[in-house]
Amino acid sequence: MTTDPFVSSSHVLHRSFTERPTKIVAGDGISLILENGKRIIDASCGPSVSCLGHTQPEITDAITKHLKNEIAYVYSGSPYTSSAAEELGDLLLSHKPGGLSKAVFVNSGSEATDTALKLAVQYWHERGQPQRTHFITRKQSYHGNTIGALCVSGHDSRREYYKSFMSNNVSFMDPCYAYRMKRENESDEEFGQRLARQFEDEILRVGPDRVAGFVAETVSGTTLGCLAPVPGYFKAIRDICDKYDVLLILDEIICGMGKTGTVHAWEQEGIRGPDIQTIGKALGAGFVPLSGVLLHQKIFDALSAGSNKLAHGHTFQAHPLACAAAVAAQKIIKRDNLIERAAQMGKKLEALLRKEIGPLPLVGDIRGRGLFWAVEFVLDKEQKTPFSPDVDFCAQVVRDSFDMGLNILGSLPRSGEYQVDHILVCPPYIVTDSELEEIVSRLSAAIVKTSQPFVQTARVNGHTNGVADVKP
């Protein structure tokens, strides 16, 4: 592939060198407006970020008001705070959900993951167990792109260049990927219990006195595609963590803050909550870079009884302007009951996806919760045969969708043992019934277009569906 001339001449280092990025000049509701005036329905919110759409005058006003009337920047390493940071903390934690009582506000989800890991290690130092530095996490997971976050991410291609930097105090267990990993005649409960035993076995192999925490996405995001756990899975994991005094660290950077129909995705798992939780994306609704780490009161108690400080920090931690924008976003979400609305609209989205997308010949699975859904593609529905990575089927669905005026998100490159071709459909919380119908209609047309050469070849070969050796 040749380098695109625009990318070559641009002073911005773009993430893809082979295609010219399309310039977005404005937003209107849930639509993106391109340089040529074309409107694109944003059905993915970027990587599930812009949960309030792209135009929110109240947030714009909150940002300008803050800059006019309050301090623009306060250094977290100094003995100062800001009203915006304190108000955001109160909004999120005044009712202490699951015992979570303190927040650290940072910029990116990757920073949040690094902060969570450091918090866990500091916690054990303060508890007099400094040998607890081992983390157990899951294959084909993604927790961020900094070196620390990649160390606990089971994403093969994103780790590949940096293998020499990867920590040796991390081990990986299977994800809760029932669609491909359940054995024949195995129930959801049996599958969940099997994974729980695998987790307990890994704790015993490493040594309970060495394990600091277990890191997992409550609902998987871009690697396994809006993959919710089977019922009882996290309850079993929580019980095992309690049994061996291991910290449960839940990553809700992409799936949290209302995306799945509850503020926290773990609220649907029948557990008391995590010990440490990361949040982001929908926290600031895309108007500002902002993520956070929420910690249980017991974490704070250990730190305050020991060194009495946080042994970590960033220059732009708890940035007042970012917090002010997030306060405005969270107030809109609460005032307009948008999380409850996300749950209701999610049921409508699910029904539309199952009716219009599910029967298509190369659609293997539809999964998700709330307004957080994915479609996984396969060559053969019965065999669940994946596409070859060289085909990059989901990327073509994304391109064809864009041509039809729809923005969706495709899966990340090779993430592990299972080739997972999927696209994400996670529209803003403000999406309407008619917009949902239009999203699914355009998506269906795009999938049909992308599928056509595969299905035609299969028919020529005498099959009614795609098969593993089908080539476009």
DRENDOSE-773536 format. One line per field, with one value per residue (C-alpha): residue number from 1; residue in three letters; chain; x, y negated, z. Coordinates in pm, 1 decimal. Layout:
! DRENDOSE-773536
pos <- NUM; ...
code <- ala; ...
unit <- A; ...
X <- X; ...
Y <- Y; ...
Z <- Z; ...
! end
This chain:
! DRENDOSE-773536
pos <- 1; 2; 3; 4; 5; 6; 7; 8; 9; 10; 11; 12; 13; 14; 15; 16; 17; 18; 19; 20; 21; 22; 23; 24; 25; 26; 27; 28; 29; 30; 31; 32; 33; 34; 35; 36; 37; 38; 39; 40; 41; 42; 43; 44; 45; 46; 47; 48; 49; 50; 51; 52; 53; 54; 55; 56; 57; 58; 59; 60; 61; 62; 63; 64; 65; 66; 67; 68; 69; 70; 71; 72; 73; 74; 75; 76; 77; 78; 79; 80; 81; 82; 83; 84; 85; 86; 87; 88; 89; 90; 91; 92; 93; 94; 95; 96; 97; 98; 99; 100; 101; 102; 103; 104; 105; 106; 107; 108; 109; 110; 111; 112; 113; 114; 115; 116; 117; 118; 119; 120; 121; 122; 123; 124; 125; 126; 127; 128; 129; 130; 131; 132; 133; 134; 135; 136; 137; 138; 139; 140; 141; 142; 143; 144; 145; 146; 147; 148; 149; 150; 151; 152; 153; 154; 155; 156; 157; 158; 159; 160; 161; 162; 163; 164; 165; 166; 167; 168; 169; 170; 171; 172; 173; 174; 175; 176; 177; 178; 179; 180; 181; 182; 183; 184; 185; 186; 187; 188; 189; 190; 191; 192; 193; 194; 195; 196; 197; 198; 199; 200; 201; 202; 203; 204; 205; 206; 207; 208; 209; 210; 211; 212; 213; 214; 215; 216; 217; 218; 219; 220; 221; 222; 223; 224; 225; 226; 227; 228; 229; 230; 231; 232; 233; 234; 235; 236; 237; 238; 239; 240; 241; 242; 243; 244; 245; 246; 247; 248; 249; 250; 251; 252; 253; 254; 255; 256; 257; 258; 259; 260; 261; 262; 263; 264; 265; 266; 267; 268; 269; 270; 271; 272; 273; 274; 275; 276; 277; 278; 279; 280; 281; 282; 283; 284; 285; 286; 287; 288; 289; 290; 291; 292; 293; 294; 295; 296; 297; 298; 299; 300; 301; 302; 303; 304; 305; 306; 307; 308; 309; 310; 311; 312; 313; 314; 315; 316; 317; 318; 319; 320; 321; 322; 323; 324; 325; 326; 327; 328; 329; 330; 331; 332; 333; 334; 335; 336; 337; 338; 339; 340; 341; 342; 343; 344; 345; 346; 347; 348; 349; 350; 351; 352; 353; 354; 355; 356; 357; 358; 359; 360; 361; 362; 363; 364; 365; 366; 367; 368; 369; 370; 371; 372; 373; 374; 375; 376; 377; 378; 379; 380; 381; 382; 383; 384; 385; 386; 387; 388; 389; 390; 391; 392; 393; 394; 395; 396; 397; 398; 399; 400; 401; 402; 403; 404; 405; 406; 407; 408; 409; 410; 411; 412; 413; 414; 415; 416; 417; 418; 419; 420; 421; 422; 423; 424; 425; 426; 427; 428; 429; 430; 431; 432; 433; 434; 435; 436; 437; 438; 439; 440; 441; 442; 443; 444; 445; 446; 447; 448; 449; 450; 451; 452; 453; 454; 455; 456; 457; 458; 459; 460; 461; 462; 463; 464; 465; 466; 467; 468; 469; 470; 471; 472
code <- met; thr; thr; asp; pro; phe; val; ser; ser; ser; his; val; leu; his; arg; ser; phe; thr; glu; arg; pro; thr; lys; ile; val; ala; gly; asp; gly; ile; ser; leu; ile; leu; glu; asn; gly; lys; arg; ile; ile; asp; ala; ser; cys; gly; pro; ser; val; ser; cys; leu; gly; his; thr; gln; pro; glu; ile; thr; asp; ala; ile; thr; lys; his; leu; lys; asn; glu; ile; ala; tyr; val; tyr; ser; gly; ser; pro; tyr; thr; ser; ser; ala; ala; glu; glu; leu; gly; asp; leu; leu; leu; ser; his; lys; pro; gly; gly; leu; ser; lys; ala; val; phe; val; asn; ser; gly; ser; glu; ala; thr; asp; thr; ala; leu; lys; leu; ala; val; gln; tyr; trp; his; glu; arg; gly; gln; pro; gln; arg; thr; his; phe; ile; thr; arg; lys; gln; ser; tyr; his; gly; asn; thr; ile; gly; ala; leu; cys; val; ser; gly; his; asp; ser; arg; arg; glu; tyr; tyr; lys; ser; phe; met; ser; asn; asn; val; ser; phe; met; asp; pro; cys; tyr; ala; tyr; arg; met; lys; arg; glu; asn; glu; ser; asp; glu; glu; phe; gly; gln; arg; leu; ala; arg; gln; phe; glu; asp; glu; ile; leu; arg; val; gly; pro; asp; arg; val; ala; gly; phe; val; ala; glu; thr; val; ser; gly; thr; thr; leu; gly; cys; leu; ala; pro; val; pro; gly; tyr; phe; lys; ala; ile; arg; asp; ile; cys; asp; lys; tyr; asp; val; leu; leu; ile; leu; asp; glu; ile; ile; cys; gly; met; gly; lys; thr; gly; thr; val; his; ala; trp; glu; gln; glu; gly; ile; arg; gly; pro; asp; ile; gln; thr; ile; gly; lys; ala; leu; gly; ala; gly; phe; val; pro; leu; ser; gly; val; leu; leu; his; gln; lys; ile; phe; asp; ala; leu; ser; ala; gly; ser; asn; lys; leu; ala; his; gly; his; thr; phe; gln; ala; his; pro; leu; ala; cys; ala; ala; ala; val; ala; ala; gln; lys; ile; ile; lys; arg; asp; asn; leu; ile; glu; arg; ala; ala; gln; met; gly; lys; lys; leu; glu; ala; leu; leu; arg; lys; glu; ile; gly; pro; leu; pro; leu; val; gly; asp; ile; arg; gly; arg; gly; leu; phe; trp; ala; val; glu; phe; val; leu; asp; lys; glu; gln; lys; thr; pro; phe; ser; pro; asp; val; asp; phe; cys; ala; gln; val; val; arg; asp; ser; phe; asp; met; gly; leu; asn; ile; leu; gly; ser; leu; pro; arg; ser; gly; glu; tyr; gln; val; asp; his; ile; leu; val; cys; pro; pro; tyr; ile; val; thr; asp; ser; glu; leu; glu; glu; ile; val; ser; arg; leu; ser; ala; ala; ile; val; lys; thr; ser; gln; pro; phe; val; gln; thr; ala; arg; val; asn; gly; his; thr; asn; gly; val; ala; asp; val; lys; pro
unit <- A; A; A; A; A; A; A; A; A; A; A; A; A; A; A; A; A; A; A; A; A; A; A; A; A; A; A; A; A; A; A; A; A; A; A; A; A; A; A; A; A; A; A; A; A; A; A; A; A; A; A; A; A; A; A; A; A; A; A; A; A; A; A; A; A; A; A; A; A; A; A; A; A; A; A; A; A; A; A; A; A; A; A; A; A; A; A; A; A; A; A; A; A; A; A; A; A; A; A; A; A; A; A; A; A; A; A; A; A; A; A; A; A; A; A; A; A; A; A; A; A; A; A; A; A; A; A; A; A; A; A; A; A; A; A; A; A; A; A; A; A; A; A; A; A; A; A; A; A; A; A; A; A; A; A; A; A; A; A; A; A; A; A; A; A; A; A; A; A; A; A; A; A; A; A; A; A; A; A; A; A; A; A; A; A; A; A; A; A; A; A; A; A; A; A; A; A; A; A; A; A; A; A; A; A; A; A; A; A; A; A; A; A; A; A; A; A; A; A; A; A; A; A; A; A; A; A; A; A; A; A; A; A; A; A; A; A; A; A; A; A; A; A; A; A; A; A; A; A; A; A; A; A; A; A; A; A; A; A; A; A; A; A; A; A; A; A; A; A; A; A; A; A; A; A; A; A; A; A; A; A; A; A; A; A; A; A; A; A; A; A; A; A; A; A; A; A; A; A; A; A; A; A; A; A; A; A; A; A; A; A; A; A; A; A; A; A; A; A; A; A; A; A; A; A; A; A; A; A; A; A; A; A; A; A; A; A; A; A; A; A; A; A; A; A; A; A; A; A; A; A; A; A; A; A; A; A; A; A; A; A; A; A; A; A; A; A; A; A; A; A; A; A; A; A; A; A; A; A; A; A; A; A; A; A; A; A; A; A; A; A; A; A; A; A; A; A; A; A; A; A; A; A; A; A; A; A; A; A; A; A; A; A; A; A; A; A; A; A; A; A; A; A; A; A; A; A; A; A; A; A; A; A; A; A; A; A; A; A; A; A; A; A; A; A; A; A; A; A; A; A; A; A; A; A; A; A; A; A; A; A; A; A; A; A; A; A; A; A; A; A; A
X <- 0.0; 119.4; 115.1; -166.6; -33.1; -231.2; -105.5; 246.5; 227.7; 29.5; 225.4; -14.3; 96.9; -227.1; -295.4; -344.1; -96.3; -278.7; -600.9; -683.4; -881.3; -1216.6; -1238.3; -1533.5; -1615.5; -1918.1; -2174.3; -2550.3; -2729.7; -2616.8; -2484.9; -2137.5; -2104.2; -1824.2; -1620.9; -1834.5; -2156.7; -2253.9; -2420.4; -2323.5; -2530.0; -2289.8; -2403.7; -2087.6; -2002.8; -1641.7; -1532.4; -1856.9; -1771.8; -2014.3; -2312.9; -2493.6; -2438.9; -2223.2; -2412.1; -2493.4; -2518.0; -2538.1; -2197.1; -2053.5; -2194.2; -2052.0; -1706.6; -1708.6; -1859.6; -1587.1; -1312.5; -1461.9; -1535.5; -1305.4; -948.0; -847.4; -580.5; -494.8; -197.0; -300.4; 44.4; -2.5; -218.6; -507.6; -832.5; -1106.6; -1481.6; -1538.5; -1338.4; -1509.5; -1855.4; -1788.9; -1670.5; -1986.5; -2210.1; -2055.0; -1991.6; -2204.9; -2425.2; -2118.4; -2227.0; -2097.4; -1879.0; -1689.7; -1612.1; -1312.8; -1220.4; -901.9; -970.1; -721.7; -723.3; -736.5; -861.5; -504.2; -402.5; -695.3; -576.9; -221.9; -359.6; -574.0; -276.6; -58.7; -335.1; -361.5; 14.1; 25.8; -269.7; -78.9; 233.7; 26.1; -119.6; 230.3; 221.6; 457.5; 504.7; 152.5; 237.3; 92.3; -217.8; -448.5; -632.5; -801.0; -701.4; -835.9; -899.6; -810.7; -741.4; -543.5; -242.6; 22.3; 289.7; 132.2; -215.4; -84.0; 80.7; -262.9; -428.5; -464.5; -453.3; -186.0; -128.1; -121.8; 134.4; 348.9; 597.3; 645.2; 698.7; 1027.9; 845.2; 568.5; 563.8; 632.9; 400.1; 81.0; -96.4; -394.2; -703.8; -987.8; -1248.0; -1617.1; -1681.2; -1975.2; -2050.0; -1727.6; -1599.0; -1893.4; -1860.8; -2130.3; -2424.9; -2257.1; -2499.9; -2420.0; -2392.9; -2150.6; -1944.2; -1922.7; -1825.5; -1555.4; -1401.7; -1429.5; -1239.8; -975.0; -941.0; -909.7; -657.2; -447.9; -451.8; -332.1; -65.0; 76.6; 25.3; -257.5; -7.2; 139.5; -178.4; -267.2; -580.1; -796.6; -856.3; -1156.7; -1392.8; -1742.7; -1875.2; -1600.0; -1558.3; -1365.8; -1185.9; -1476.5; -1759.9; -2002.1; -1960.7; -2159.2; -2070.9; -2295.9; -2520.7; -2337.2; -1987.1; -1891.6; -2063.3; -1835.3; -1532.4; -1624.1; -1658.2; -1317.2; -1156.2; -1304.4; -1192.1; -827.8; -832.6; -765.4; -874.4; -1143.7; -1059.5; -1334.4; -1270.0; -1582.4; -1406.1; -1613.2; -1913.7; -1985.6; -2159.1; -2498.2; -2402.2; -2554.9; -2868.8; -2734.5; -2477.4; -2231.6; -2242.7; -2156.8; -2492.0; -2649.5; -2417.5; -2556.7; -2233.6; -2158.4; -1925.8; -1553.4; -1269.2; -1134.7; -1316.6; -1209.3; -1450.8; -1418.1; -1554.5; -1917.6; -1798.9; -1728.3; -1940.8; -1652.9; -1652.4; -1333.2; -1065.8; -1156.1; -1143.6; -1137.7; -1065.1; -1315.8; -1193.8; -1363.2; -1347.6; -1124.8; -855.8; -861.5; -860.6; -545.9; -366.4; -471.0; -364.0; -25.7; 164.3; -139.2; -90.6; -141.2; 194.4; 97.3; -15.7; -31.9; 18.8; -332.1; -502.8; -847.2; -821.9; -1084.4; -1213.3; -1250.5; -1431.0; -1663.2; -1762.6; -1821.5; -2036.6; -2256.5; -2274.4; -2366.3; -2631.4; -2796.4; -2790.6; -2949.6; -3204.0; -3328.1; -3327.7; -3101.3; -2967.4; -3320.5; -3382.6; -3071.3; -3213.2; -3549.5; -3404.5; -3160.4; -3450.2; -3577.5; -3230.6; -3193.3; -3531.0; -3440.1; -3098.8; -3240.0; -3520.4; -3331.7; -2968.0; -2989.1; -3126.5; -2852.5; -2640.7; -2302.7; -2425.5; -2326.7; -2412.3; -2580.7; -2500.3; -2497.4; -2690.0; -2854.4; -2724.6; -2406.7; -2440.8; -2223.2; -2274.6; -2025.7; -1977.5; -1895.1; -1857.5; -2077.9; -2345.5; -2362.4; -1987.3; -1921.8; -1637.6; -1445.8; -1317.2; -948.8; -780.1; -662.9; -1023.4; -1088.1; -1460.8; -1573.5; -1353.5; -1530.8; -1869.1; -1749.7; -1647.2; -1971.8; -2170.5; -1987.6; -2073.5; -2437.0; -2411.3; -2353.8; -2060.2; -1995.5; -1689.7; -1512.2; -1314.8; -949.5; -685.6; -586.8; -643.0; -576.3; -673.0; -1020.9; -1063.9; -1354.8; -1498.4; -1753.3; -1889.9; -2019.4; -2351.5; -2368.7; -2557.9; -2594.6; -2839.4; -3048.0; -3117.0; -3481.9; -3698.5; -3679.5; -3301.0; -3265.5; -3470.0; -3256.4; -2933.8; -3037.9; -3171.7; -2843.7; -2640.7; -2842.7; -2783.9; -2410.5; -2381.5; -2573.8; -2338.5; -2023.9; -2159.0; -2258.3; -1934.7; -1901.4; -2259.7; -2245.5; -1927.8; -2088.0; -2387.5; -2161.6; -1993.5; -2331.3; -2369.7; -2659.0; -2428.8; -2066.9; -1805.3; -1452.6; -1285.4; -1498.7; -1297.6; -1436.9
Y <- 0.0; -347.9; -643.6; -887.7; -1223.4; -1427.9; -1217.5; -1250.8; -1631.2; -1689.0; -1794.4; -1580.7; -1219.3; -1042.7; -690.2; -545.6; -635.7; -476.6; -677.2; -1044.5; -1129.9; -1296.0; -1638.0; -1694.7; -2064.4; -2062.4; -1856.5; -1879.2; -1659.0; -1304.7; -1395.0; -1482.6; -1745.9; -1698.5; -1956.8; -1901.8; -1954.6; -1587.7; -1475.9; -1147.0; -985.5; -907.3; -566.9; -488.7; -818.8; -767.6; -482.0; -521.7; -867.6; -1139.7; -1010.6; -1347.4; -1406.3; -1681.0; -1998.8; -2078.5; -2456.3; -2403.5; -2240.8; -2513.6; -2771.6; -2585.4; -2581.6; -2952.6; -3047.6; -2855.7; -3024.7; -3368.3; -3326.3; -3059.8; -2937.9; -2767.1; -2542.7; -2409.5; -2180.0; -1866.1; -1833.4; -2157.1; -2198.2; -2332.4; -2207.4; -2353.8; -2383.0; -2196.9; -1891.1; -1880.3; -1915.0; -1634.9; -1407.6; -1483.4; -1416.2; -1075.3; -953.3; -1131.1; -820.9; -589.0; -333.2; 7.6; -158.5; -367.3; -696.7; -870.2; -968.8; -1049.4; -1245.8; -1209.0; -1267.4; -937.3; -588.4; -464.0; -704.2; -576.8; -217.2; -309.1; -495.1; -198.2; 39.0; -195.4; -242.5; 134.0; 172.3; -118.0; 29.2; 352.3; 164.1; -29.7; 300.4; 435.9; 680.3; 525.6; 863.8; 840.3; 704.9; 972.7; 898.1; 1149.9; 1025.8; 1174.1; 1263.8; 1046.5; 758.8; 393.9; 152.1; -122.8; -205.4; -327.9; -75.6; -12.8; 33.8; 258.6; 480.3; 585.7; 580.6; 913.1; 755.6; 929.3; 684.2; 377.2; 542.3; 682.6; 398.0; 350.9; 707.1; 616.2; 361.3; 595.5; 680.3; 1036.1; 999.2; 1033.9; 1355.4; 1405.9; 1623.3; 1684.8; 1415.5; 1482.6; 1532.8; 1771.5; 1740.4; 1920.9; 2075.6; 2263.0; 2638.3; 2849.7; 2892.7; 2663.1; 2420.6; 2055.2; 2134.6; 2422.4; 2207.8; 1927.0; 2168.3; 2319.4; 1976.7; 1901.6; 2224.1; 2121.2; 1790.5; 1956.4; 2205.4; 1915.9; 1743.4; 2066.5; 2119.0; 1768.1; 1773.2; 1581.3; 1372.7; 1241.3; 1147.1; 776.6; 774.8; 907.5; 667.5; 707.3; 510.8; 551.5; 553.1; 592.4; 312.7; 296.7; 631.3; 870.9; 636.1; 536.9; 879.3; 908.0; 1186.8; 1485.3; 1455.4; 1532.0; 1491.9; 1175.4; 1291.5; 1596.2; 1377.2; 1133.9; 1424.0; 1564.4; 1219.1; 1189.8; 1541.5; 1466.7; 1092.3; 999.4; 658.7; 658.8; 387.2; 327.5; 135.5; -59.1; -321.5; -234.2; -49.7; -262.5; -589.4; -477.0; -303.5; 29.9; -115.8; -164.9; -417.1; -135.8; 182.0; 389.3; 291.4; 557.2; 833.9; 889.3; 790.0; 532.4; 353.8; 342.5; 228.5; 2.4; -108.3; -305.2; -531.6; -762.2; -839.6; -913.9; -1088.9; -1410.6; -1310.9; -1387.8; -1763.8; -1735.6; -1470.1; -1318.5; -979.8; -874.1; -612.2; -539.5; -364.4; -189.7; -343.3; -58.6; -167.9; -521.7; -394.4; -191.0; -484.5; -729.1; -488.0; -446.7; -709.1; -940.8; -1038.4; -925.6; -809.4; -903.0; -1203.9; -1388.4; -1751.3; -1782.8; -1565.6; -1696.6; -1974.1; -2232.6; -2304.8; -1936.4; -1874.4; -2172.4; -2035.1; -1690.2; -1840.0; -1998.9; -1671.2; -1467.0; -1718.3; -1693.8; -1314.0; -1315.1; -1589.9; -1434.9; -1076.1; -976.1; -659.3; -524.4; -638.0; -453.4; -134.6; -187.2; -287.2; 0.6; 246.1; 87.0; 98.3; 464.1; 548.8; 367.4; 533.2; 880.8; 827.7; 649.6; 754.4; 1095.6; 1287.9; 1165.2; 1459.4; 1350.5; 1226.3; 1469.9; 1295.4; 980.6; 884.9; 595.0; 400.9; 59.4; -150.8; 56.2; 324.2; 521.5; 739.3; 1021.2; 1151.6; 1507.5; 1702.1; 1983.1; 1936.9; 2300.9; 2350.1; 1992.1; 1984.6; 1655.5; 1456.0; 1460.4; 1155.8; 1062.4; 1007.1; 733.0; 775.0; 541.5; 259.0; 286.8; 273.6; -47.2; -196.5; -96.0; -235.4; -566.5; -583.0; -546.7; -829.6; -622.0; -624.9; -299.9; -149.9; 167.0; 413.0; 358.6; 558.3; 910.9; 928.3; 1293.3; 1655.6; 1580.8; 1377.2; 1148.6; 945.1; 710.7; 360.6; 149.0; -34.0; -262.8; -581.2; -880.0; -865.3; -1131.7; -916.0; -908.2; -620.5; -738.9; -780.4; -425.0; -297.9; -494.0; -370.0; -5.5; -53.3; -203.1; 56.2; 338.0; 197.0; 166.8; 523.3; 655.3; 468.0; 592.4; 948.0; 973.9; 1115.2; 1369.4; 1488.3; 1506.2; 1713.7; 1944.7; 1997.0; 2077.3; 2337.8; 2489.8; 2347.1; 2148.0; 1963.2; 1857.1; 2124.2; 2106.6; 2122.5; 1850.4; 1564.2; 1234.1
Z <- 0.0; -82.8; 152.0; 88.2; -43.0; 208.9; 499.8; 363.6; 344.6; 666.0; 974.6; 1181.8; 1219.4; 1134.5; 1258.0; 909.9; 637.5; 343.3; 323.7; 340.7; 654.0; 594.5; 754.3; 988.5; 1016.4; 1248.5; 1433.0; 1459.3; 1711.8; 1638.9; 1291.8; 1168.5; 896.8; 647.1; 458.0; 147.3; 345.0; 359.9; 682.9; 846.8; 1122.7; 1405.9; 1526.9; 1722.0; 1898.1; 1791.1; 2018.9; 2214.9; 2350.1; 2234.2; 2429.5; 2417.5; 2047.9; 1905.0; 1996.4; 2357.9; 2416.6; 2793.7; 2795.8; 2573.7; 2813.7; 3113.7; 2954.4; 2867.2; 3203.3; 3382.7; 3182.5; 3249.2; 3618.6; 3761.6; 3745.8; 3421.3; 3572.7; 3916.3; 3970.4; 4154.8; 4309.1; 4498.9; 4811.7; 4602.7; 4453.1; 4234.0; 4277.0; 3949.4; 4056.5; 4395.5; 4237.6; 3988.4; 4267.8; 4465.7; 4165.1; 4109.5; 4461.1; 4720.7; 4745.9; 4757.2; 4493.5; 4597.3; 4860.7; 4602.8; 4774.5; 4613.3; 4257.9; 4069.1; 3748.6; 3463.4; 3088.2; 2902.2; 2973.4; 2947.9; 3225.2; 3430.0; 3391.9; 3493.3; 3793.7; 3895.8; 3878.6; 4082.0; 4337.3; 4379.8; 4429.6; 4675.1; 4864.2; 4925.3; 5028.3; 5280.0; 5401.5; 5463.8; 5172.5; 4913.1; 4743.8; 4601.5; 4256.9; 4028.9; 3820.3; 3657.9; 3351.8; 3045.0; 2691.9; 2410.1; 2646.9; 2601.5; 2885.2; 2712.6; 2498.1; 2740.8; 2837.6; 3178.0; 3033.0; 2754.7; 3015.1; 3140.6; 2796.8; 2620.4; 2275.1; 2069.4; 1784.1; 2007.5; 2236.4; 1955.6; 1899.4; 2272.0; 2392.7; 2554.8; 2771.7; 2883.0; 3252.7; 3370.0; 3669.0; 3463.4; 3363.9; 3136.6; 3159.6; 2915.4; 2849.2; 2909.7; 2536.9; 2541.1; 2167.2; 2074.4; 2397.0; 2545.2; 2506.7; 2347.2; 2586.8; 2842.9; 3009.7; 3074.6; 3444.2; 3383.3; 3148.1; 3404.4; 3680.0; 3458.3; 3406.5; 3777.8; 3857.2; 3605.1; 3788.0; 4127.2; 3989.3; 3857.9; 4196.2; 4358.1; 4089.6; 4136.6; 4513.0; 4684.8; 4879.1; 4550.3; 4361.5; 4375.9; 4163.4; 3883.8; 3592.6; 3362.6; 3141.8; 3284.4; 2926.5; 2668.1; 2416.2; 2091.7; 2106.9; 2162.0; 2071.5; 2349.7; 2506.5; 2829.8; 3077.0; 3129.8; 3439.1; 3761.3; 3617.0; 3804.5; 4121.3; 4119.6; 4042.2; 4323.3; 4570.6; 4475.4; 4505.6; 4855.8; 4946.7; 4865.7; 4944.6; 4581.3; 4451.6; 4183.2; 3929.5; 3673.7; 3354.7; 3256.1; 3047.1; 2740.6; 2885.4; 3192.7; 3281.0; 3151.4; 2827.6; 2925.7; 3084.8; 3438.1; 3557.7; 3624.1; 3417.4; 3727.2; 3880.9; 3655.4; 3780.9; 4129.8; 4304.5; 4572.5; 4331.6; 4253.2; 4473.7; 4199.2; 3884.7; 3579.0; 3392.0; 3092.7; 2745.7; 2840.2; 3158.6; 2967.4; 2665.5; 2428.6; 2487.8; 2692.2; 2745.6; 3081.5; 3251.2; 3611.1; 3872.2; 4146.9; 4458.8; 4747.4; 5090.7; 5207.6; 4960.0; 5095.6; 5454.0; 5390.6; 5228.6; 5499.7; 5774.4; 5607.0; 5406.5; 5406.5; 5041.7; 4682.6; 4546.3; 4191.5; 3992.9; 3660.8; 3565.2; 3425.5; 3687.7; 3787.7; 3529.5; 3633.9; 3282.2; 3200.0; 3528.4; 3469.3; 3128.9; 3277.2; 3554.5; 3287.7; 3092.4; 3398.3; 3505.0; 3162.4; 3180.2; 3525.8; 3459.7; 3135.4; 3269.2; 2983.3; 3145.4; 3185.6; 2828.7; 2711.4; 2861.9; 2689.4; 2352.6; 2382.2; 2380.0; 2060.1; 1905.4; 1999.7; 1843.3; 1521.5; 1500.7; 1557.8; 1305.9; 1026.6; 1074.4; 1243.7; 940.4; 703.9; 584.2; 725.5; 1063.4; 1337.7; 1663.9; 1791.8; 2149.6; 2389.9; 2651.8; 2663.0; 2373.1; 2345.0; 2072.8; 1835.8; 1531.0; 1474.1; 1119.9; 1017.4; 693.5; 819.0; 1085.0; 1191.4; 1217.8; 1335.1; 1085.2; 1110.0; 817.4; 739.5; 893.3; 543.1; 433.4; 693.7; 644.1; 921.5; 789.3; 455.9; 631.6; 800.2; 463.9; 292.7; 584.8; 555.2; 184.8; 290.4; 541.9; 856.2; 1095.6; 1285.8; 1452.5; 1342.7; 1551.2; 1631.4; 1439.3; 1546.9; 1920.5; 1999.5; 1944.9; 1812.8; 1495.9; 1578.9; 1291.6; 1442.6; 1424.6; 1712.9; 1712.2; 2015.4; 1928.8; 2162.3; 2451.8; 2276.1; 1966.9; 1853.6; 1731.7; 1372.0; 1393.2; 1524.9; 1232.1; 988.0; 1148.3; 1120.1; 766.9; 643.8; 831.7; 676.2; 328.4; 395.2; 525.5; 223.3; -9.7; 167.1; 185.5; -179.9; -328.3; -45.7; -73.2; -454.2; -441.2; -186.7; -412.8; -706.0; -485.6; -399.6; -49.0; 89.6; 328.4; 340.5; 417.0; 545.0; 202.6; 47.2; -101.8; -229.6
! end
